[in-house]
Amino acid sequence: MDKKINVAIDYYTEQGDRILRKVNTASNITADELIKYGEEMAVIEYKLTALEIAKEN
């Protein structure tokens, strides 16, 4: 089970990094896009937090 949690953590970490790279490299990002990416990051961070807690238990 621990291996599956680590795989999921790696996956969501990469997804978060992908969003950050996209936002940081965009030169003409709209407010709507920024909000959308922020919402996606919030979901990813929530999942990562839950996975870290599951890993500890």
Z-matrix of the N, CA and C atoms (Angstrom, degrees):
N
C 1 1.455
C 2 1.527 1 111.22
N 3 1.326 2 115.55 1 -36.80
C 4 1.459 3 120.27 2 -178.15
C 5 1.530 4 111.21 3 -63.21
N 6 1.338 5 116.37 4 -35.79
C 7 1.459 6 120.20 5 179.14
C 8 1.531 7 110.66 6 -65.78
N 9 1.326 8 117.38 7 -40.03
C 10 1.464 9 121.09 8 179.11
C 11 1.524 10 110.86 9 -65.29
N 12 1.312 11 116.66 10 -37.64
C 13 1.463 12 120.60 11 177.89
C 14 1.527 13 109.85 12 -64.87
N 15 1.329 14 116.58 13 -43.36
C 16 1.464 15 119.94 14 179.20
C 17 1.524 16 111.38 15 -63.55
N 18 1.324 17 117.23 16 -38.51
C 19 1.462 18 120.85 17 178.02
C 20 1.529 19 109.85 18 -64.07
N 21 1.328 20 116.60 19 -43.00
C 22 1.466 21 120.60 20 178.95
C 23 1.524 22 111.09 21 -65.08
N 24 1.328 23 116.82 22 -40.64
C 25 1.464 24 120.59 23 177.62
C 26 1.525 25 110.17 24 -61.28
N 27 1.319 26 116.59 25 -45.05
C 28 1.470 27 120.17 26 177.97
C 29 1.525 28 111.22 27 -60.56
N 30 1.320 29 116.14 28 -42.55
C 31 1.462 30 120.62 29 -178.97
C 32 1.531 31 111.16 30 -62.12
N 33 1.323 32 117.09 31 -50.39
C 34 1.461 33 119.83 32 -177.75
C 35 1.521 34 112.35 33 -70.24
N 36 1.315 35 117.33 34 -30.46
C 37 1.462 36 120.14 35 174.85
C 38 1.527 37 109.73 36 -63.99
N 39 1.318 38 116.51 37 -43.74
C 40 1.469 39 120.34 38 178.31
C 41 1.527 40 110.83 39 -64.39
N 42 1.324 41 117.69 40 -39.50
C 43 1.460 42 120.65 41 178.39
C 44 1.532 43 110.57 42 -62.81
N 45 1.319 44 116.82 43 -42.58
C 46 1.462 45 120.42 44 177.15
C 47 1.516 46 112.03 45 -63.79
N 48 1.330 47 116.54 46 -42.41
C 49 1.463 48 120.65 47 178.11
C 50 1.529 49 110.90 48 -62.80
N 51 1.324 50 116.93 49 -38.40
C 52 1.464 51 121.57 50 178.95
C 53 1.530 52 110.40 51 -61.54
N 54 1.325 53 116.14 52 -44.67
C 55 1.469 54 120.11 53 179.07
C 56 1.522 55 110.23 54 -64.34
N 57 1.315 56 117.70 55 -44.20
C 58 1.465 57 120.76 56 179.60
C 59 1.518 58 111.56 57 -61.51
N 60 1.335 59 117.33 58 -42.17
C 61 1.465 60 119.88 59 177.72
C 62 1.527 61 110.73 60 -62.29
N 63 1.326 62 115.61 61 -41.40
C 64 1.463 63 119.81 62 -178.98
C 65 1.526 64 110.77 63 -63.32
N 66 1.327 65 116.25 64 -44.41
C 67 1.470 66 120.44 65 -178.98
C 68 1.536 67 110.41 66 -68.80
N 69 1.315 68 116.76 67 -43.30
C 70 1.469 69 120.35 68 -176.20
C 71 1.520 70 113.41 69 -70.23
N 72 1.324 71 117.44 70 -24.87
C 73 1.461 72 119.59 71 -179.35
C 74 1.527 73 112.63 72 -95.73
N 75 1.311 74 117.69 73 -10.02
C 76 1.467 75 120.66 74 -179.71
C 77 1.520 76 109.73 75 -74.98
N 78 1.303 77 114.84 76 131.77
C 79 1.464 78 118.68 77 -179.97
C 80 1.527 79 112.37 78 -98.49
N 81 1.308 80 116.25 79 -16.00
C 82 1.469 81 119.03 80 -178.68
C 83 1.532 82 110.21 81 -138.30
N 84 1.324 83 115.63 82 58.06
C 85 1.461 84 120.92 83 -179.60
C 86 1.524 85 109.45 84 -81.85
N 87 1.317 86 116.31 85 137.84
C 88 1.459 87 120.27 86 179.71
C 89 1.524 88 109.97 87 -86.85
N 90 1.305 89 115.67 88 164.83
C 91 1.457 90 120.81 89 178.44
C 92 1.527 91 110.51 90 -63.20
N 93 1.322 92 116.82 91 -39.06
C 94 1.466 93 120.38 92 179.07
C 95 1.527 94 111.49 93 -63.60
N 96 1.322 95 116.21 94 -40.58
C 97 1.462 96 119.67 95 177.63
C 98 1.520 97 110.63 96 -65.66
N 99 1.303 98 116.82 97 -41.17
C 100 1.458 99 121.33 98 179.54
C 101 1.521 100 111.00 99 -62.77
N 102 1.303 101 116.82 100 -41.41
C 103 1.469 102 121.43 101 177.18
C 104 1.517 103 110.15 102 -63.61
N 105 1.334 104 116.60 103 -44.65
C 106 1.467 105 121.07 104 -179.73
C 107 1.526 106 110.67 105 -60.66
N 108 1.328 107 116.64 106 -46.02
C 109 1.459 108 120.04 107 179.16
C 110 1.532 109 111.31 108 -65.33
N 111 1.317 110 116.53 109 -36.53
C 112 1.463 111 120.31 110 176.76
C 113 1.513 112 112.02 111 -63.21
N 114 1.323 113 116.37 112 -40.76
C 115 1.463 114 120.28 113 177.44
C 116 1.522 115 110.98 114 -65.04
N 117 1.328 116 116.40 115 -41.48
C 118 1.462 117 120.30 116 177.94
C 119 1.527 118 111.01 117 -63.21
N 120 1.332 119 116.44 118 -41.02
C 121 1.461 120 120.21 119 178.52
C 122 1.524 121 111.62 120 -65.12
N 123 1.321 122 116.97 121 -37.37
C 124 1.459 123 120.41 122 178.48
C 125 1.520 124 110.50 123 -62.00
N 126 1.323 125 117.31 124 -42.29
C 127 1.461 126 121.32 125 178.59
C 128 1.524 127 110.27 126 -64.36
N 129 1.312 128 116.04 127 -44.59
C 130 1.465 129 120.22 128 -179.94
C 131 1.527 130 110.65 129 -62.75
N 132 1.315 131 117.66 130 -44.51
C 133 1.456 132 121.11 131 179.38
C 134 1.525 133 111.55 132 -63.57
N 135 1.330 134 116.98 133 -37.88
C 136 1.462 135 121.27 134 176.69
C 137 1.526 136 110.03 135 -61.83
N 138 1.328 137 116.59 136 -45.64
C 139 1.466 138 120.83 137 -179.94
C 140 1.519 139 110.96 138 -64.97
N 141 1.328 140 116.78 139 -41.78
C 142 1.462 141 119.64 140 178.65
C 143 1.524 142 111.76 141 -62.97
N 144 1.307 143 116.63 142 -40.29
C 145 1.460 144 120.44 143 177.46
C 146 1.523 145 110.96 144 -61.99
N 147 1.327 146 116.31 145 -45.41
C 148 1.463 147 120.34 146 179.23
C 149 1.524 148 111.10 147 -63.18
N 150 1.313 149 116.89 148 -39.53
C 151 1.471 150 119.88 149 179.10
C 152 1.515 151 111.54 150 -67.66
N 153 1.316 152 117.83 151 -39.19
C 154 1.472 153 120.83 152 177.76
C 155 1.529 154 110.58 153 -63.81
N 156 1.313 155 117.06 154 -39.57
C 157 1.474 156 120.39 155 178.08
C 158 1.520 157 109.89 156 -66.49
N 159 1.331 158 116.84 157 -42.91
C 160 1.460 159 120.23 158 178.35
C 161 1.528 160 110.92 159 -62.55
N 162 1.308 161 116.33 160 -36.28
C 163 1.462 162 120.88 161 179.73
C 164 1.528 163 111.37 162 -66.11
N 165 1.317 164 116.62 163 -37.29
C 166 1.460 165 121.04 164 179.85
C 167 1.525 166 111.62 165 -69.20
N 168 1.322 167 116.12 166 -32.54
C 169 1.471 168 119.69 167 -178.33
C 170 1.486 169 107.80 168 -88.73
